[in-house]
């Protein structure tokens, strides 16, 4: 079952010890305010003007709730990773944005590979966790991850970030 939410704090309430929290970037963690992420990222990579850079950096959706999610993750000895449909060509801009917010979790770049398939074939040992929490804004990604449930012995809880 997928839960709709606009709050990372609500997601934090579902974390159990040793959970894996997988968060999408664009339109889930990052809010580009209707700007094109790819074009904005190119400008972020190219600019040397700090004032321009500050205007380009996307906001974090629900920053306060994200803070709670990070604390609960730490307290519960869980782990956060990002799984994005971005390609490796967007890696520099992604790192710049995350570093500005002092966010240091691993980022996996799925590109056009369905996110469920990507997770199954990644280096992450999904079966070592007690629960997987997957957060994304797109139905196709949520459905893709739910499809792998039968292939792993760990419960998956999905959240649609709206």
ABEGO torsion letter per residue (X at the ends): XBBBBABAAAAAAABBBGBBBBBBABGAABBAGGBBAAAAAAAAAABABAAAAAAABBBBBGAAAAAAAAAAAAAAGBBBBBBBABBAAAAAAAAAAAAAAGBABBBBBAEABBAAAAAAABABBAAABABBBBBBABAAAAAAAAAAAAABABBBBBBBBX
